[in-house]
Amino acid sequence: MKSRATNSFGRDSIGLVDIVGNFVGYWFGIIAVLLGLKIVTEDKFSNFLKWINEYNNCSFVKENLPPKDKLTMHLEARLEALIVSE
């Protein structure tokens, strides 16, 4: 029997939960850091931050999304270009 690849939420296809989880768990933290925002803090959202860490350490996420450091550098360059062009 062949094993099928599953997404980070254990299903065989990508759904709305996966898309939202991807944004919240991966992209949102990078964007918040670049903008200097502290929206999700440990004292107020400890369970949520635990979930984000588990999501980011999931093998599916690590294998299918760009490394955070490279993505951060790319988004930082885009943000700076946006600011300069105003």
PyMOL CGO cylinders between C-alpha atoms (Angstrom):
from pymol import cmd
from pymol.cgo import CYLINDER

trace = [
    CYLINDER, 0.00, 0.00, 0.00, 1.38, 3.40, -0.98, 0.3, 1, 1, 1, 1, 1, 1,
    CYLINDER, 1.38, 3.40, -0.98, 1.43, 6.11, 1.62, 0.3, 1, 1, 1, 1, 1, 1,
    CYLINDER, 1.43, 6.11, 1.62, 0.02, 9.41, 0.50, 0.3, 1, 1, 1, 1, 1, 1,
    CYLINDER, 0.02, 9.41, 0.50, 1.52, 12.74, 1.43, 0.3, 1, 1, 1, 1, 1, 1,
    CYLINDER, 1.52, 12.74, 1.43, -0.67, 14.73, 3.76, 0.3, 1, 1, 1, 1, 1, 1,
    CYLINDER, -0.67, 14.73, 3.76, -0.74, 18.41, 4.50, 0.3, 1, 1, 1, 1, 1, 1,
    CYLINDER, -0.74, 18.41, 4.50, 0.20, 19.91, 7.85, 0.3, 1, 1, 1, 1, 1, 1,
    CYLINDER, 0.20, 19.91, 7.85, -3.30, 19.34, 9.25, 0.3, 1, 1, 1, 1, 1, 1,
    CYLINDER, -3.30, 19.34, 9.25, -3.34, 15.64, 8.37, 0.3, 1, 1, 1, 1, 1, 1,
    CYLINDER, -3.34, 15.64, 8.37, -5.59, 15.65, 5.31, 0.3, 1, 1, 1, 1, 1, 1,
    CYLINDER, -5.59, 15.65, 5.31, -4.79, 14.60, 1.75, 0.3, 1, 1, 1, 1, 1, 1,
    CYLINDER, -4.79, 14.60, 1.75, -5.60, 17.97, 0.22, 0.3, 1, 1, 1, 1, 1, 1,
    CYLINDER, -5.60, 17.97, 0.22, -5.03, 21.62, 1.03, 0.3, 1, 1, 1, 1, 1, 1,
    CYLINDER, -5.03, 21.62, 1.03, -8.05, 23.49, 2.33, 0.3, 1, 1, 1, 1, 1, 1,
    CYLINDER, -8.05, 23.49, 2.33, -8.98, 26.84, 3.81, 0.3, 1, 1, 1, 1, 1, 1,
    CYLINDER, -8.98, 26.84, 3.81, -7.63, 25.88, 7.23, 0.3, 1, 1, 1, 1, 1, 1,
    CYLINDER, -7.63, 25.88, 7.23, -4.24, 25.19, 5.65, 0.3, 1, 1, 1, 1, 1, 1,
    CYLINDER, -4.24, 25.19, 5.65, -4.19, 28.54, 3.88, 0.3, 1, 1, 1, 1, 1, 1,
    CYLINDER, -4.19, 28.54, 3.88, -5.14, 30.46, 7.02, 0.3, 1, 1, 1, 1, 1, 1,
    CYLINDER, -5.14, 30.46, 7.02, -2.71, 28.40, 9.11, 0.3, 1, 1, 1, 1, 1, 1,
    CYLINDER, -2.71, 28.40, 9.11, 0.06, 29.12, 6.63, 0.3, 1, 1, 1, 1, 1, 1,
    CYLINDER, 0.06, 29.12, 6.63, -0.51, 32.87, 6.81, 0.3, 1, 1, 1, 1, 1, 1,
    CYLINDER, -0.51, 32.87, 6.81, -0.92, 33.02, 10.58, 0.3, 1, 1, 1, 1, 1, 1,
    CYLINDER, -0.92, 33.02, 10.58, 1.74, 30.48, 11.48, 0.3, 1, 1, 1, 1, 1, 1,
    CYLINDER, 1.74, 30.48, 11.48, 4.41, 31.43, 8.98, 0.3, 1, 1, 1, 1, 1, 1,
    CYLINDER, 4.41, 31.43, 8.98, 3.99, 34.75, 7.19, 0.3, 1, 1, 1, 1, 1, 1,
    CYLINDER, 3.99, 34.75, 7.19, 2.33, 36.81, 9.91, 0.3, 1, 1, 1, 1, 1, 1,
    CYLINDER, 2.33, 36.81, 9.91, 5.29, 36.51, 12.30, 0.3, 1, 1, 1, 1, 1, 1,
    CYLINDER, 5.29, 36.51, 12.30, 7.75, 37.63, 9.64, 0.3, 1, 1, 1, 1, 1, 1,
    CYLINDER, 7.75, 37.63, 9.64, 5.59, 40.57, 8.59, 0.3, 1, 1, 1, 1, 1, 1,
    CYLINDER, 5.59, 40.57, 8.59, 5.04, 41.63, 12.23, 0.3, 1, 1, 1, 1, 1, 1,
    CYLINDER, 5.04, 41.63, 12.23, 8.80, 41.63, 12.87, 0.3, 1, 1, 1, 1, 1, 1,
    CYLINDER, 8.80, 41.63, 12.87, 9.52, 43.65, 9.72, 0.3, 1, 1, 1, 1, 1, 1,
    CYLINDER, 9.52, 43.65, 9.72, 6.89, 46.23, 10.67, 0.3, 1, 1, 1, 1, 1, 1,
    CYLINDER, 6.89, 46.23, 10.67, 8.03, 46.33, 14.30, 0.3, 1, 1, 1, 1, 1, 1,
    CYLINDER, 8.03, 46.33, 14.30, 4.69, 45.10, 15.64, 0.3, 1, 1, 1, 1, 1, 1,
    CYLINDER, 4.69, 45.10, 15.64, 4.18, 43.09, 18.82, 0.3, 1, 1, 1, 1, 1, 1,
    CYLINDER, 4.18, 43.09, 18.82, 0.69, 41.74, 18.35, 0.3, 1, 1, 1, 1, 1, 1,
    CYLINDER, 0.69, 41.74, 18.35, 1.02, 38.19, 19.65, 0.3, 1, 1, 1, 1, 1, 1,
    CYLINDER, 1.02, 38.19, 19.65, 2.78, 38.15, 23.01, 0.3, 1, 1, 1, 1, 1, 1,
    CYLINDER, 2.78, 38.15, 23.01, 3.69, 35.18, 25.19, 0.3, 1, 1, 1, 1, 1, 1,
    CYLINDER, 3.69, 35.18, 25.19, 1.79, 36.46, 28.22, 0.3, 1, 1, 1, 1, 1, 1,
    CYLINDER, 1.79, 36.46, 28.22, -1.49, 36.88, 26.32, 0.3, 1, 1, 1, 1, 1, 1,
    CYLINDER, -1.49, 36.88, 26.32, -1.28, 34.17, 23.67, 0.3, 1, 1, 1, 1, 1, 1,
    CYLINDER, -1.28, 34.17, 23.67, 0.94, 31.39, 25.01, 0.3, 1, 1, 1, 1, 1, 1,
    CYLINDER, 0.94, 31.39, 25.01, -1.13, 28.53, 23.51, 0.3, 1, 1, 1, 1, 1, 1,
    CYLINDER, -1.13, 28.53, 23.51, -1.32, 30.29, 20.16, 0.3, 1, 1, 1, 1, 1, 1,
    CYLINDER, -1.32, 30.29, 20.16, 2.46, 30.81, 20.12, 0.3, 1, 1, 1, 1, 1, 1,
    CYLINDER, 2.46, 30.81, 20.12, 2.94, 27.14, 21.02, 0.3, 1, 1, 1, 1, 1, 1,
    CYLINDER, 2.94, 27.14, 21.02, 0.80, 26.18, 18.01, 0.3, 1, 1, 1, 1, 1, 1,
    CYLINDER, 0.80, 26.18, 18.01, 2.76, 28.56, 15.75, 0.3, 1, 1, 1, 1, 1, 1,
    CYLINDER, 2.76, 28.56, 15.75, 6.05, 26.96, 16.87, 0.3, 1, 1, 1, 1, 1, 1,
    CYLINDER, 6.05, 26.96, 16.87, 4.69, 23.47, 16.28, 0.3, 1, 1, 1, 1, 1, 1,
    CYLINDER, 4.69, 23.47, 16.28, 3.38, 24.52, 12.86, 0.3, 1, 1, 1, 1, 1, 1,
    CYLINDER, 3.38, 24.52, 12.86, 6.70, 26.04, 11.84, 0.3, 1, 1, 1, 1, 1, 1,
    CYLINDER, 6.70, 26.04, 11.84, 8.59, 22.93, 12.98, 0.3, 1, 1, 1, 1, 1, 1,
    CYLINDER, 8.59, 22.93, 12.98, 6.28, 20.58, 11.08, 0.3, 1, 1, 1, 1, 1, 1,
    CYLINDER, 6.28, 20.58, 11.08, 8.18, 18.66, 8.38, 0.3, 1, 1, 1, 1, 1, 1,
    CYLINDER, 8.18, 18.66, 8.38, 5.51, 19.50, 5.78, 0.3, 1, 1, 1, 1, 1, 1,
    CYLINDER, 5.51, 19.50, 5.78, 6.02, 23.23, 6.38, 0.3, 1, 1, 1, 1, 1, 1,
    CYLINDER, 6.02, 23.23, 6.38, 9.82, 22.95, 6.41, 0.3, 1, 1, 1, 1, 1, 1,
    CYLINDER, 9.82, 22.95, 6.41, 9.83, 21.00, 3.14, 0.3, 1, 1, 1, 1, 1, 1,
    CYLINDER, 9.83, 21.00, 3.14, 7.38, 23.22, 1.26, 0.3, 1, 1, 1, 1, 1, 1,
    CYLINDER, 7.38, 23.22, 1.26, 7.99, 26.81, 2.35, 0.3, 1, 1, 1, 1, 1, 1,
    CYLINDER, 7.99, 26.81, 2.35, 11.09, 28.93, 1.83, 0.3, 1, 1, 1, 1, 1, 1,
    CYLINDER, 11.09, 28.93, 1.83, 13.50, 29.27, 4.76, 0.3, 1, 1, 1, 1, 1, 1,
    CYLINDER, 13.50, 29.27, 4.76, 12.38, 32.06, 7.09, 0.3, 1, 1, 1, 1, 1, 1,
    CYLINDER, 12.38, 32.06, 7.09, 15.71, 33.90, 6.94, 0.3, 1, 1, 1, 1, 1, 1,
    CYLINDER, 15.71, 33.90, 6.94, 15.67, 34.09, 3.13, 0.3, 1, 1, 1, 1, 1, 1,
    CYLINDER, 15.67, 34.09, 3.13, 12.00, 35.05, 3.08, 0.3, 1, 1, 1, 1, 1, 1,
    CYLINDER, 12.00, 35.05, 3.08, 12.62, 37.74, 5.69, 0.3, 1, 1, 1, 1, 1, 1,
    CYLINDER, 12.62, 37.74, 5.69, 15.47, 39.22, 3.65, 0.3, 1, 1, 1, 1, 1, 1,
    CYLINDER, 15.47, 39.22, 3.65, 13.33, 39.17, 0.50, 0.3, 1, 1, 1, 1, 1, 1,
    CYLINDER, 13.33, 39.17, 0.50, 10.35, 40.83, 2.18, 0.3, 1, 1, 1, 1, 1, 1,
    CYLINDER, 10.35, 40.83, 2.18, 12.58, 43.38, 3.89, 0.3, 1, 1, 1, 1, 1, 1,
    CYLINDER, 12.58, 43.38, 3.89, 14.06, 44.38, 0.52, 0.3, 1, 1, 1, 1, 1, 1,
    CYLINDER, 14.06, 44.38, 0.52, 10.54, 44.67, -0.96, 0.3, 1, 1, 1, 1, 1, 1,
    CYLINDER, 10.54, 44.67, -0.96, 9.40, 46.80, 1.99, 0.3, 1, 1, 1, 1, 1, 1,
    CYLINDER, 9.40, 46.80, 1.99, 12.41, 49.10, 1.67, 0.3, 1, 1, 1, 1, 1, 1,
    CYLINDER, 12.41, 49.10, 1.67, 11.80, 49.47, -2.07, 0.3, 1, 1, 1, 1, 1, 1,
    CYLINDER, 11.80, 49.47, -2.07, 8.19, 50.35, -1.35, 0.3, 1, 1, 1, 1, 1, 1,
    CYLINDER, 8.19, 50.35, -1.35, 9.20, 53.00, 1.18, 0.3, 1, 1, 1, 1, 1, 1,
    CYLINDER, 9.20, 53.00, 1.18, 11.80, 54.53, -1.16, 0.3, 1, 1, 1, 1, 1, 1,
    CYLINDER, 11.80, 54.53, -1.16, 9.33, 54.72, -4.04, 0.3, 1, 1, 1, 1, 1, 1,
    CYLINDER, 9.33, 54.72, -4.04, 6.82, 56.79, -2.08, 0.3, 1, 1, 1, 1, 1, 1,
]
cmd.load_cgo(trace, "trace")
